Amino acid sequence: MKILRISVLAATLGIFFLMLASVDTQATLKYKKETGKKCTFCHTGIPETGDEDPQLTEDGKKFRDNGYKLTEEQKRRPASSDPFSAANLN
């Protein structure tokens, strides 16, 4: 009976942590869908959950400081102006 309780507790905790991890991913995809920009438009790397440094680019800092909305200048800039996009790495 004790093994069953431990197994149920472990499964419950595993599901809980999987749900927590998916919340961040959904938020990221939400911003990508809303802005039409790649993740690298705002981030220099992939931040981990709970990171104090979200690894923001200058555009990412402007986006954050503007209430998580693109500035007018950022809206006018095509996605290909992303400094880390494949088109700009050549």
N, CA, C and O atoms as a CHARMM CRD file, in Angstrom:
* protein
*
  360
    1    1 MET  N      0.82100  -1.18900   0.00000 PROA 1      0.00000
    2    1 MET  CA     0.00000   0.00000   0.00000 PROA 1      0.00000
    3    1 MET  C      0.87100   1.26100   0.00000 PROA 1      0.00000
    4    1 MET  O      0.54200   2.26300  -0.63400 PROA 1      0.00000
    5    2 LYS  N      1.99500   1.18400   0.73100 PROA 2      0.00000
    6    2 LYS  CA     2.89100   2.33800   0.79900 PROA 2      0.00000
    7    2 LYS  C      3.50900   2.62500  -0.57500 PROA 2      0.00000
    8    2 LYS  O      3.67300   3.78900  -0.94200 PROA 2      0.00000
    9    3 ILE  N      3.84800   1.59600  -1.32400 PROA 3      0.00000
   10    3 ILE  CA     4.42500   1.76500  -2.65800 PROA 3      0.00000
   11    3 ILE  C      3.41100   2.43000  -3.58600 PROA 3      0.00000
   12    3 ILE  O      3.78100   3.27000  -4.40600 PROA 3      0.00000
   13    4 LEU  N      2.14900   2.06500  -3.46400 PROA 4      0.00000
   14    4 LEU  CA     1.10200   2.66800  -4.28900 PROA 4      0.00000
   15    4 LEU  C      0.99200   4.16500  -4.00100 PROA 4      0.00000
   16    4 LEU  O      0.88200   4.96600  -4.92900 PROA 4      0.00000
   17    5 ARG  N      1.02100   4.54400  -2.73800 PROA 5      0.00000
   18    5 ARG  CA     0.95500   5.97000  -2.37100 PROA 5      0.00000
   19    5 ARG  C      2.14000   6.74200  -2.93600 PROA 5      0.00000
   20    5 ARG  O      1.97100   7.84400  -3.45700 PROA 5      0.00000
   21    6 ILE  N      3.32000   6.18100  -2.83700 PROA 6      0.00000
   22    6 ILE  CA     4.51700   6.84000  -3.35100 PROA 6      0.00000
   23    6 ILE  C      4.43400   6.96100  -4.87100 PROA 6      0.00000
   24    6 ILE  O      4.80800   7.99200  -5.43000 PROA 6      0.00000
   25    7 SER  N      3.95300   5.93200  -5.53300 PROA 7      0.00000
   26    7 SER  CA     3.81900   5.96800  -6.99800 PROA 7      0.00000
   27    7 SER  C      2.81800   7.03500  -7.42800 PROA 7      0.00000
   28    7 SER  O      3.06900   7.77100  -8.38100 PROA 7      0.00000
   29    8 VAL  N      1.69400   7.12200  -6.73600 PROA 8      0.00000
   30    8 VAL  CA     0.68000   8.13100  -7.06700 PROA 8      0.00000
   31    8 VAL  C      1.24500   9.52300  -6.81600 PROA 8      0.00000
   32    8 VAL  O      1.03100  10.42400  -7.62800 PROA 8      0.00000
   33    9 LEU  N      1.94700   9.71800  -5.73300 PROA 9      0.00000
   34    9 LEU  CA     2.54100  11.02000  -5.41800 PROA 9      0.00000
   35    9 LEU  C      3.58100  11.40200  -6.47700 PROA 9      0.00000
   36    9 LEU  O      3.61200  12.54500  -6.93300 PROA 9      0.00000
   37   10 ALA  N      4.42000  10.45700  -6.86200 PROA 10     0.00000
   38   10 ALA  CA     5.44000  10.72800  -7.87700 PROA 10     0.00000
   39   10 ALA  C      4.79200  11.07800  -9.21700 PROA 10     0.00000
   40   10 ALA  O      5.23900  12.00300  -9.89400 PROA 10     0.00000
   41   11 ALA  N      3.75600  10.35700  -9.60200 PROA 11     0.00000
   42   11 ALA  CA     3.06500  10.64100 -10.86200 PROA 11     0.00000
   43   11 ALA  C      2.40100  12.01400 -10.82300 PROA 11     0.00000
   44   11 ALA  O      2.44700  12.75600 -11.80500 PROA 11     0.00000
   45   12 THR  N      1.79000  12.35000  -9.70000 PROA 12     0.00000
   46   12 THR  CA     1.13900  13.65200  -9.54400 PROA 12     0.00000
   47   12 THR  C      2.15300  14.77700  -9.64200 PROA 12     0.00000
   48   12 THR  O      1.90800  15.77500 -10.32000 PROA 12     0.00000
   49   13 LEU  N      3.27800  14.62900  -8.97900 PROA 13     0.00000
   50   13 LEU  CA     4.32600  15.65200  -9.04800 PROA 13     0.00000
   51   13 LEU  C      4.88100  15.77000 -10.46400 PROA 13     0.00000
   52   13 LEU  O      5.14000  16.87800 -10.93500 PROA 13     0.00000
   53   14 GLY  N      5.06200  14.65900 -11.13800 PROA 14     0.00000
   54   14 GLY  CA     5.55800  14.68500 -12.51500 PROA 14     0.00000
   55   14 GLY  C      4.61000  15.43900 -13.43900 PROA 14     0.00000
   56   14 GLY  O      5.04600  16.25500 -14.25100 PROA 14     0.00000
   57   15 ILE  N      3.32600  15.16600 -13.31600 PROA 15     0.00000
   58   15 ILE  CA     2.32700  15.86500 -14.13500 PROA 15     0.00000
   59   15 ILE  C      2.32400  17.34900 -13.80400 PROA 15     0.00000
   60   15 ILE  O      2.24000  18.18200 -14.70700 PROA 15     0.00000
   61   16 PHE  N      2.41400  17.69000 -12.53500 PROA 16     0.00000
   62   16 PHE  CA     2.43500  19.08800 -12.11800 PROA 16     0.00000
   63   16 PHE  C      3.60900  19.83700 -12.75400 PROA 16     0.00000
   64   16 PHE  O      3.43300  20.93900 -13.27300 PROA 16     0.00000
   65   17 PHE  N      4.78900  19.25200 -12.71500 PROA 17     0.00000
   66   17 PHE  CA     5.96900  19.91700 -13.28000 PROA 17     0.00000
   67   17 PHE  C      5.89500  20.01100 -14.80600 PROA 17     0.00000
   68   17 PHE  O      6.37000  20.98800 -15.38600 PROA 17     0.00000
   69   18 LEU  N      5.31300  19.02200 -15.45200 PROA 18     0.00000
   70   18 LEU  CA     5.11600  19.09900 -16.90300 PROA 18     0.00000
   71   18 LEU  C      4.15800  20.24200 -17.26000 PROA 18     0.00000
   72   18 LEU  O      4.36500  20.94500 -18.24800 PROA 18     0.00000
   73   19 MET  N      3.12900  20.41700 -16.46200 PROA 19     0.00000
   74   19 MET  CA     2.17900  21.51100 -16.70600 PROA 19     0.00000
   75   19 MET  C      2.86200  22.86200 -16.52400 PROA 19     0.00000
   76   19 MET  O      2.62300  23.79000 -17.29700 PROA 19     0.00000
   77   20 LEU  N      3.70300  22.97500 -15.51500 PROA 20     0.00000
   78   20 LEU  CA     4.42900  24.23200 -15.29500 PROA 20     0.00000
   79   20 LEU  C      5.34100  24.55000 -16.47500 PROA 20     0.00000
   80   20 LEU  O      5.41900  25.70300 -16.90000 PROA 20     0.00000
   81   21 ALA  N      6.01400  23.56800 -16.99500 PROA 21     0.00000
   82   21 ALA  CA     6.92600  23.78100 -18.11100 PROA 21     0.00000
   83   21 ALA  C      6.17400  24.20000 -19.36400 PROA 21     0.00000
   84   21 ALA  O      6.68000  25.01500 -20.13500 PROA 21     0.00000
   85   22 SER  N      4.99100  23.66900 -19.58500 PROA 22     0.00000
   86   22 SER  CA     4.24300  23.99900 -20.79600 PROA 22     0.00000
   87   22 SER  C      3.66600  25.40700 -20.74800 PROA 22     0.00000
   88   22 SER  O      3.40200  25.98400 -21.80300 PROA 22     0.00000
   89   23 VAL  N      3.46200  25.97800 -19.57600 PROA 23     0.00000
   90   23 VAL  CA     2.93400  27.34600 -19.47000 PROA 23     0.00000
   91   23 VAL  C      3.90700  28.32900 -20.09800 PROA 23     0.00000
   92   23 VAL  O      3.48300  29.21100 -20.84500 PROA 23     0.00000
   93   24 ASP  N      5.19300  28.20400 -19.81900 PROA 24     0.00000
   94   24 ASP  CA     6.19100  29.10300 -20.39600 PROA 24     0.00000
   95   24 ASP  C      6.25400  28.96000 -21.91000 PROA 24     0.00000
   96   24 ASP  O      6.35700  29.95700 -22.62500 PROA 24     0.00000
   97   25 THR  N      6.19200  27.74200 -22.39600 PROA 25     0.00000
   98   25 THR  CA     6.24700  27.51100 -23.82500 PROA 25     0.00000
   99   25 THR  C      5.04900  28.13200 -24.51200 PROA 25     0.00000
  100   25 THR  O      5.19400  28.74000 -25.57300 PROA 25     0.00000
  101   26 GLN  N      3.87500  27.99100 -23.93300 PROA 26     0.00000
  102   26 GLN  CA     2.67500  28.57800 -24.51300 PROA 26     0.00000
  103   26 GLN  C      2.77400  30.09500 -24.52900 PROA 26     0.00000
  104   26 GLN  O      2.36000  30.73300 -25.49700 PROA 26     0.00000
  105   27 ALA  N      3.31800  30.67700 -23.47000 PROA 27     0.00000
  106   27 ALA  CA     3.46200  32.13600 -23.43800 PROA 27     0.00000
  107   27 ALA  C      4.39300  32.59100 -24.55100 PROA 27     0.00000
  108   27 ALA  O      4.12000  33.59000 -25.21800 PROA 27     0.00000
  109   28 THR  N      5.47700  31.87500 -24.75700 PROA 28     0.00000
  110   28 THR  CA     6.42100  32.22000 -25.81500 PROA 28     0.00000
  111   28 THR  C      5.75800  32.12800 -27.18000 PROA 28     0.00000
  112   28 THR  O      5.91100  33.02600 -28.00800 PROA 28     0.00000
  113   29 LEU  N      5.02800  31.05700 -27.41800 PROA 29     0.00000
  114   29 LEU  CA     4.35100  30.89600 -28.69900 PROA 29     0.00000
  115   29 LEU  C      3.27600  31.95700 -28.88200 PROA 29     0.00000
  116   29 LEU  O      3.01600  32.40300 -29.99900 PROA 29     0.00000
  117   30 LYS  N      2.65200  32.35800 -27.78000 PROA 30     0.00000
  118   30 LYS  CA     1.63200  33.40700 -27.84100 PROA 30     0.00000
  119   30 LYS  C      2.25200  34.71200 -28.33700 PROA 30     0.00000
  120   30 LYS  O      1.69500  35.36800 -29.21700 PROA 30     0.00000
  121   31 TYR  N      3.39100  35.08800 -27.78000 PROA 31     0.00000
  122   31 TYR  CA     4.04800  36.32400 -28.21000 PROA 31     0.00000
  123   31 TYR  C      4.49800  36.22600 -29.66200 PROA 31     0.00000
  124   31 TYR  O      4.37300  37.18600 -30.42200 PROA 31     0.00000
  125   32 LYS  N      5.01500  35.07800 -30.04200 PROA 32     0.00000
  126   32 LYS  CA     5.45600  34.89800 -31.42900 PROA 32     0.00000
  127   32 LYS  C      4.28400  35.05100 -32.38400 PROA 32     0.00000
  128   32 LYS  O      4.41100  35.68600 -33.43100 PROA 32     0.00000
  129   33 LYS  N      3.14500  34.47400 -32.02900 PROA 33     0.00000
  130   33 LYS  CA     1.96500  34.55700 -32.87900 PROA 33     0.00000
  131   33 LYS  C      1.44800  36.00100 -32.93900 PROA 33     0.00000
  132   33 LYS  O      1.08400  36.48500 -34.01000 PROA 33     0.00000
  133   34 GLU  N      1.41600  36.67700 -31.80800 PROA 34     0.00000
  134   34 GLU  CA     0.89700  38.04500 -31.75900 PROA 34     0.00000
  135   34 GLU  C      1.80400  39.03800 -32.48200 PROA 34     0.00000
  136   34 GLU  O      1.31700  39.95700 -33.14000 PROA 34     0.00000
  137   35 THR  N      3.11700  38.85700 -32.36300 PROA 35     0.00000
  138   35 THR  CA     4.04400  39.84100 -32.91300 PROA 35     0.00000
  139   35 THR  C      4.51800  39.49700 -34.31600 PROA 35     0.00000
  140   35 THR  O      4.90100  40.38900 -35.07300 PROA 35     0.00000
  141   36 GLY  N      4.49900  38.23000 -34.67100 PROA 36     0.00000
  142   36 GLY  CA     5.02800  37.81900 -35.96600 PROA 36     0.00000
  143   36 GLY  C      6.55200  37.80000 -35.99300 PROA 36     0.00000
  144   36 GLY  O      7.15200  37.66100 -37.05900 PROA 36     0.00000
  145   37 LYS  N      7.17200  37.93700 -34.84500 PROA 37     0.00000
  146   37 LYS  CA     8.63400  37.96000 -34.74600 PROA 37     0.00000
  147   37 LYS  C      9.14000  36.62700 -34.22100 PROA 37     0.00000
  148   37 LYS  O      8.43300  35.91000 -33.51300 PROA 37     0.00000
  149   38 LYS  N     10.38800  36.30700 -34.58400 PROA 38     0.00000
  150   38 LYS  CA    11.02700  35.10900 -34.05300 PROA 38     0.00000
  151   38 LYS  C     11.47000  35.36600 -32.61500 PROA 38     0.00000
  152   38 LYS  O     11.57700  36.51600 -32.18700 PROA 38     0.00000
  153   39 CYS  N     11.72400  34.30200 -31.88100 PROA 39     0.00000
  154   39 CYS  CA    12.17700  34.41300 -30.49000 PROA 39     0.00000
  155   39 CYS  C     13.45100  35.25000 -30.39600 PROA 39     0.00000
  156   39 CYS  O     13.64800  36.00100 -29.44100 PROA 39     0.00000
  157   40 THR  N     14.32000  35.10600 -31.41500 PROA 40     0.00000
  158   40 THR  CA    15.60000  35.81100 -31.39200 PROA 40     0.00000
  159   40 THR  C     15.44900  37.32000 -31.60500 PROA 40     0.00000
  160   40 THR  O     16.42200  38.06100 -31.46300 PROA 40     0.00000
  161   41 PHE  N     14.25100  37.77900 -31.94200 PROA 41     0.00000
  162   41 PHE  CA    14.01400  39.21700 -32.02700 PROA 41     0.00000
  163   41 PHE  C     14.18200  39.83300 -30.64100 PROA 41     0.00000
  164   41 PHE  O     14.70300  40.94000 -30.50900 PROA 41     0.00000
  165   42 CYS  N     13.74000  39.11400 -29.60900 PROA 42     0.00000
  166   42 CYS  CA    13.80000  39.62600 -28.23700 PROA 42     0.00000
  167   42 CYS  C     14.86800  38.96100 -27.37400 PROA 42     0.00000
  168   42 CYS  O     15.33400  39.55500 -26.40200 PROA 42     0.00000
  169   43 HSD  N     15.26100  37.73700 -27.71900 PROA 43     0.00000
  170   43 HSD  CA    16.16200  36.97100 -26.85200 PROA 43     0.00000
  171   43 HSD  C     17.46100  36.60600 -27.55900 PROA 43     0.00000
  172   43 HSD  O     17.46800  36.29100 -28.74900 PROA 43     0.00000
  173   44 THR  N     18.56400  36.65100 -26.80700 PROA 44     0.00000
  174   44 THR  CA    19.85800  36.21300 -27.31900 PROA 44     0.00000
  175   44 THR  C     20.06700  34.72800 -27.09000 PROA 44     0.00000
  176   44 THR  O     20.94400  34.11800 -27.70100 PROA 44     0.00000
  177   45 GLY  N     19.27200  34.15300 -26.21900 PROA 45     0.00000
  178   45 GLY  CA    19.34000  32.73100 -25.90800 PROA 45     0.00000
  179   45 GLY  C     17.99400  32.29500 -25.36800 PROA 45     0.00000
  180   45 GLY  O     17.07400  33.10500 -25.26200 PROA 45     0.00000
  181   46 ILE  N     17.87300  31.04500 -25.03100 PROA 46     0.00000
  182   46 ILE  CA    16.61600  30.52100 -24.50300 PROA 46     0.00000
  183   46 ILE  C     16.66600  30.61100 -22.98700 PROA 46     0.00000
  184   46 ILE  O     17.43500  29.89500 -22.34500 PROA 46     0.00000
  185   47 PRO  N     15.83800  31.49700 -22.40400 PROA 47     0.00000
  186   47 PRO  CA    15.84400  31.60300 -20.94100 PROA 47     0.00000
  187   47 PRO  C     15.17400  30.38200 -20.30800 PROA 47     0.00000
  188   47 PRO  O     14.22500  29.82400 -20.85800 PROA 47     0.00000
  189   48 GLU  N     15.67400  29.98800 -19.17000 PROA 48     0.00000
  190   48 GLU  CA    15.08400  28.88900 -18.41200 PROA 48     0.00000
  191   48 GLU  C     14.04600  29.46100 -17.46100 PROA 48     0.00000
  192   48 GLU  O     14.13100  30.62500 -17.07100 PROA 48     0.00000
  193   49 THR  N     13.07300  28.65000 -17.08900 PROA 49     0.00000
  194   49 THR  CA    12.06500  29.06900 -16.13200 PROA 49     0.00000
  195   49 THR  C     12.74300  29.54900 -14.85200 PROA 49     0.00000
  196   49 THR  O     13.57900  28.84700 -14.28400 PROA 49     0.00000
  197   50 GLY  N     12.38200  30.73400 -14.40900 PROA 50     0.00000
  198   50 GLY  CA    12.92800  31.27400 -13.17600 PROA 50     0.00000
  199   50 GLY  C     14.23100  32.02900 -13.34400 PROA 50     0.00000
  200   50 GLY  O     14.75600  32.57600 -12.37400 PROA 50     0.00000
  201   51 ASP  N     14.76900  32.06900 -14.56800 PROA 51     0.00000
  202   51 ASP  CA    16.00400  32.82600 -14.79400 PROA 51     0.00000
  203   51 ASP  C     15.78800  34.29300 -14.45700 PROA 51     0.00000
  204   51 ASP  O     14.77600  34.88400 -14.83500 PROA 51     0.00000
  205   52 GLU  N     16.73900  34.87100 -13.74800 PROA 52     0.00000
  206   52 GLU  CA    16.65700  36.29900 -13.47600 PROA 52     0.00000
  207   52 GLU  C     17.05000  37.09300 -14.70800 PROA 52     0.00000
  208   52 GLU  O     16.59600  38.22300 -14.88700 PROA 52     0.00000
  209   53 ASP  N     17.88300  36.52000 -15.55400 PROA 53     0.00000
  210   53 ASP  CA    18.30200  37.17000 -16.79000 PROA 53     0.00000
  211   53 ASP  C     17.56600  36.51500 -17.94800 PROA 53     0.00000
  212   53 ASP  O     17.89600  35.39400 -18.33400 PROA 53     0.00000
  213   54 PRO  N     16.56300  37.20700 -18.51400 PROA 54     0.00000
  214   54 PRO  CA    15.83000  36.61100 -19.63200 PROA 54     0.00000
  215   54 PRO  C     16.57700  36.68100 -20.95700 PROA 54     0.00000
  216   54 PRO  O     16.01700  36.35000 -22.00200 PROA 54     0.00000
  217   55 GLN  N     17.85300  37.11300 -20.92100 PROA 55     0.00000
  218   55 GLN  CA    18.71100  37.16300 -22.10600 PROA 55     0.00000
  219   55 GLN  C     18.06600  37.98800 -23.21700 PROA 55     0.00000
  220   55 GLN  O     17.89800  37.51700 -24.34100 PROA 55     0.00000
  221   56 LEU  N     17.70900  39.22800 -22.88100 PROA 56     0.00000
  222   56 LEU  CA    17.01700  40.09700 -23.82600 PROA 56     0.00000
  223   56 LEU  C     17.96700  40.88400 -24.71800 PROA 56     0.00000
  224   56 LEU  O     19.03100  41.32700 -24.28600 PROA 56     0.00000
  225   57 THR  N     17.55700  41.04800 -25.96700 PROA 57     0.00000
  226   57 THR  CA    18.24200  41.95300 -26.88800 PROA 57     0.00000
  227   57 THR  C     17.74800  43.36800 -26.58200 PROA 57     0.00000
  228   57 THR  O     16.88800  43.55400 -25.72100 PROA 57     0.00000
  229   58 GLU  N     18.28200  44.34900 -27.27700 PROA 58     0.00000
  230   58 GLU  CA    17.79000  45.71900 -27.09600 PROA 58     0.00000
  231   58 GLU  C     16.31500  45.80100 -27.47000 PROA 58     0.00000
  232   58 GLU  O     15.54200  46.48800 -26.80300 PROA 58     0.00000
  233   59 ASP  N     15.91800  45.09700 -28.54500 PROA 59     0.00000
  234   59 ASP  CA    14.50400  45.07200 -28.91500 PROA 59     0.00000
  235   59 ASP  C     13.66600  44.39200 -27.84700 PROA 59     0.00000
  236   59 ASP  O     12.54100  44.81400 -27.58000 PROA 59     0.00000
  237   60 GLY  N     14.19500  43.35800 -27.24200 PROA 60     0.00000
  238   60 GLY  CA    13.47700  42.67500 -26.16500 PROA 60     0.00000
  239   60 GLY  C     13.25700  43.57900 -24.97600 PROA 60     0.00000
  240   60 GLY  O     12.19100  43.55400 -24.36100 PROA 60     0.00000
  241   61 LYS  N     14.26100  44.38300 -24.64500 PROA 61     0.00000
  242   61 LYS  CA    14.11600  45.33200 -23.53200 PROA 61     0.00000
  243   61 LYS  C     13.07500  46.39700 -23.86300 PROA 61     0.00000
  244   61 LYS  O     12.28200  46.78100 -23.00300 PROA 61     0.00000
  245   62 LYS  N     13.07700  46.87500 -25.10800 PROA 62     0.00000
  246   62 LYS  CA    12.07000  47.86900 -25.52500 PROA 62     0.00000
  247   62 LYS  C     10.67200  47.25100 -25.46300 PROA 62     0.00000
  248   62 LYS  O      9.72300  47.89100 -25.00900 PROA 62     0.00000
  249   63 PHE  N     10.55300  45.99900 -25.92300 PROA 63     0.00000
  250   63 PHE  CA     9.27200  45.29000 -25.89600 PROA 63     0.00000
  251   63 PHE  C      8.76600  45.15500 -24.45900 PROA 63     0.00000
  252   63 PHE  O      7.59600  45.42300 -24.18500 PROA 63     0.00000
  253   64 ARG  N      9.63500  44.74500 -23.55500 PROA 64     0.00000
  254   64 ARG  CA     9.28000  44.60500 -22.13300 PROA 64     0.00000
  255   64 ARG  C      8.88200  45.94300 -21.53400 PROA 64     0.00000
  256   64 ARG  O      7.86300  46.05200 -20.85200 PROA 64     0.00000
  257   65 ASP  N      9.70000  46.96600 -21.79500 PROA 65     0.00000
  258   65 ASP  CA     9.45200  48.28500 -21.22600 PROA 65     0.00000
  259   65 ASP  C      8.20400  48.94400 -21.79500 PROA 65     0.00000
  260   65 ASP  O      7.65500  49.86800 -21.19400 PROA 65     0.00000
  261   66 ASN  N      7.75500  48.46900 -22.95300 PROA 66     0.00000
  262   66 ASN  CA     6.55900  49.01600 -23.59900 PROA 66     0.00000
  263   66 ASN  C      5.31600  48.18400 -23.23600 PROA 66     0.00000
  264   66 ASN  O      4.33000  48.18800 -23.97300 PROA 66     0.00000
  265   67 GLY  N      5.36600  47.48600 -22.12400 PROA 67     0.00000
  266   67 GLY  CA     4.21800  46.69700 -21.67600 PROA 67     0.00000
  267   67 GLY  C      3.99500  45.43300 -22.48100 PROA 67     0.00000
  268   67 GLY  O      2.85700  45.00000 -22.66500 PROA 67     0.00000
  269   68 TYR  N      5.09200  44.83100 -22.96900 PROA 68     0.00000
  270   68 TYR  CA     5.05100  43.61200 -23.77800 PROA 68     0.00000
  271   68 TYR  C      4.23100  43.81700 -25.05500 PROA 68     0.00000
  272   68 TYR  O      3.45800  42.95600 -25.47700 PROA 68     0.00000
  273   69 LYS  N      4.43200  44.98200 -25.64400 PROA 69     0.00000
  274   69 LYS  CA     3.84400  45.32200 -26.94500 PROA 69     0.00000
  275   69 LYS  C      4.96000  45.88700 -27.80200 PROA 69     0.00000
  276   69 LYS  O      5.85800  46.56400 -27.30100 PROA 69     0.00000
  277   70 LEU  N      4.90200  45.60500 -29.10700 PROA 70     0.00000
  278   70 LEU  CA     5.89900  46.15700 -30.01400 PROA 70     0.00000
  279   70 LEU  C      5.75600  47.66900 -30.08600 PROA 70     0.00000
  280   70 LEU  O      4.64600  48.20100 -30.07700 PROA 70     0.00000
  281   71 THR  N      6.88500  48.35100 -30.15600 PROA 71     0.00000
  282   71 THR  CA     6.85100  49.79400 -30.37300 PROA 71     0.00000
  283   71 THR  C      6.45700  50.02900 -31.82800 PROA 71     0.00000
  284   71 THR  O      6.49900  49.10500 -32.64100 PROA 71     0.00000
  285   72 GLU  N      6.08000  51.23900 -32.15300 PROA 72     0.00000
  286   72 GLU  CA     5.70700  51.54700 -33.53500 PROA 72     0.00000
  287   72 GLU  C      6.87500  51.27200 -34.48400 PROA 72     0.00000
  288   72 GLU  O      6.67700  50.76400 -35.58800 PROA 72     0.00000
  289   73 GLU  N      8.08100  51.60600 -34.05300 PROA 73     0.00000
  290   73 GLU  CA     9.26900  51.36400 -34.87700 PROA 73     0.00000
  291   73 GLU  C      9.46400  49.86200 -35.09800 PROA 73     0.00000
  292   73 GLU  O      9.80000  49.44200 -36.20600 PROA 73     0.00000
  293   74 GLN  N      9.26200  49.05900 -34.07100 PROA 74     0.00000
  294   74 GLN  CA     9.41900  47.61400 -34.18800 PROA 74     0.00000
  295   74 GLN  C      8.35300  47.01100 -35.10600 PROA 74     0.00000
  296   74 GLN  O      8.63100  46.06200 -35.83800 PROA 74     0.00000
  297   75 LYS  N      7.14900  47.55400 -35.06800 PROA 75     0.00000
  298   75 LYS  CA     6.07100  47.05600 -35.93700 PROA 75     0.00000
  299   75 LYS  C      6.40300  47.29500 -37.40400 PROA 75     0.00000
  300   75 LYS  O      6.09500  46.45700 -38.25200 PROA 75     0.00000
  301   76 ARG  N      7.02400  48.41900 -37.71100 PROA 76     0.00000
  302   76 ARG  CA     7.34100  48.75300 -39.10200 PROA 76     0.00000
  303   76 ARG  C      8.50100  47.93400 -39.65300 PROA 76     0.00000
  304   76 ARG  O      8.60400  47.73100 -40.86200 PROA 76     0.00000
  305   77 ARG  N      9.36900  47.46500 -38.76800 PROA 77     0.00000
  306   77 ARG  CA    10.55500  46.73100 -39.19900 PROA 77     0.00000
  307   77 ARG  C     10.18000  45.32300 -39.64400 PROA 77     0.00000
  308   77 ARG  O      9.50400  44.60700 -38.90500 PROA 77     0.00000
  309   78 PRO  N     10.60300  44.91100 -40.83400 PROA 78     0.00000
  310   78 PRO  CA    10.28300  43.54700 -41.28700 PROA 78     0.00000
  311   78 PRO  C     10.99200  42.50600 -40.43300 PROA 78     0.00000
  312   78 PRO  O     12.02800  42.77200 -39.82400 PROA 78     0.00000
  313   79 ALA  N     10.41200  41.32600 -40.40500 PROA 79     0.00000
  314   79 ALA  CA    10.98800  40.24200 -39.59700 PROA 79     0.00000
  315   79 ALA  C     12.40900  39.91900 -40.02800 PROA 79     0.00000
  316   79 ALA  O     13.20000  39.44000 -39.21600 PROA 79     0.00000
  317   80 SER  N     12.75400  40.17000 -41.30100 PROA 80     0.00000
  318   80 SER  CA    14.10000  39.85500 -41.77800 PROA 80     0.00000
  319   80 SER  C     15.16000  40.76100 -41.17200 PROA 80     0.00000
  320   80 SER  O     16.35300  40.50900 -41.34000 PROA 80     0.00000
  321   81 SER  N     14.74100  41.82700 -40.46000 PROA 81     0.00000
  322   81 SER  CA    15.72700  42.70300 -39.82100 PROA 81     0.00000
  323   81 SER  C     16.19100  42.15100 -38.48000 PROA 81     0.00000
  324   81 SER  O     17.00500  42.77100 -37.79600 PROA 81     0.00000
  325   82 ASP  N     15.68100  41.00100 -38.11100 PROA 82     0.00000
  326   82 ASP  CA    16.11800  40.32400 -36.89900 PROA 82     0.00000
  327   82 ASP  C     17.61500  40.04400 -37.03800 PROA 82     0.00000
  328   82 ASP  O     18.01500  39.33700 -37.96300 PROA 82     0.00000
  329   83 PRO  N     18.46100  40.58600 -36.13600 PROA 83     0.00000
  330   83 PRO  CA    19.90400  40.44500 -36.29700 PROA 83     0.00000
  331   83 PRO  C     20.39400  39.01000 -36.25100 PROA 83     0.00000
  332   83 PRO  O     21.50300  38.73500 -36.71000 PROA 83     0.00000
  333   84 PHE  N     19.61000  38.08400 -35.71400 PROA 84     0.00000
  334   84 PHE  CA    20.04300  36.69500 -35.61800 PROA 84     0.00000
  335   84 PHE  C     19.37000  35.80100 -36.64100 PROA 84     0.00000
  336   84 PHE  O     19.56100  34.58500 -36.62300 PROA 84     0.00000
  337   85 SER  N     18.57600  36.39200 -37.54000 PROA 85     0.00000
  338   85 SER  CA    17.88200  35.56200 -38.53900 PROA 85     0.00000
  339   85 SER  C     18.90300  35.01000 -39.53100 PROA 85     0.00000
  340   85 SER  O     19.98100  35.57500 -39.71300 PROA 85     0.00000
  341   86 ALA  N     18.54800  33.91100 -40.15700 PROA 86     0.00000
  342   86 ALA  CA    19.46800  33.26400 -41.10500 PROA 86     0.00000
  343   86 ALA  C     19.83000  34.20300 -42.23800 PROA 86     0.00000
  344   86 ALA  O     20.95000  34.14300 -42.74300 PROA 86     0.00000
  345   87 ALA  N     18.92200  35.06400 -42.65100 PROA 87     0.00000
  346   87 ALA  CA    19.19400  35.98600 -43.75700 PROA 87     0.00000
  347   87 ALA  C     20.28800  36.98100 -43.41500 PROA 87     0.00000
  348   87 ALA  O     20.99000  37.45800 -44.30600 PROA 87     0.00000
  349   88 ASN  N     20.44100  37.29900 -42.14900 PROA 88     0.00000
  350   88 ASN  CA    21.41400  38.28600 -41.73800 PROA 88     0.00000
  351   88 ASN  C     22.71300  37.70200 -41.19100 PROA 88     0.00000
  352   88 ASN  O     23.59400  38.44700 -40.76300 PROA 88     0.00000
  353   89 LEU  N     22.83700  36.39000 -41.20100 PROA 89     0.00000
  354   89 LEU  CA    24.04700  35.76400 -40.67700 PROA 89     0.00000
  355   89 LEU  C     25.05800  35.48900 -41.78500 PROA 89     0.00000
  356   89 LEU  O     26.17300  35.05600 -41.49500 PROA 89     0.00000
  357   90 ASN  N     24.70800  35.72200 -43.02100 PROA 90     0.00000
  358   90 ASN  CA    25.61000  35.45000 -44.14600 PROA 90     0.00000
  359   90 ASN  C     26.59100  36.58900 -44.34700 PROA 90     0.00000
  360   90 ASN  O     27.42700  36.53300 -45.24900 PROA 90     0.00000
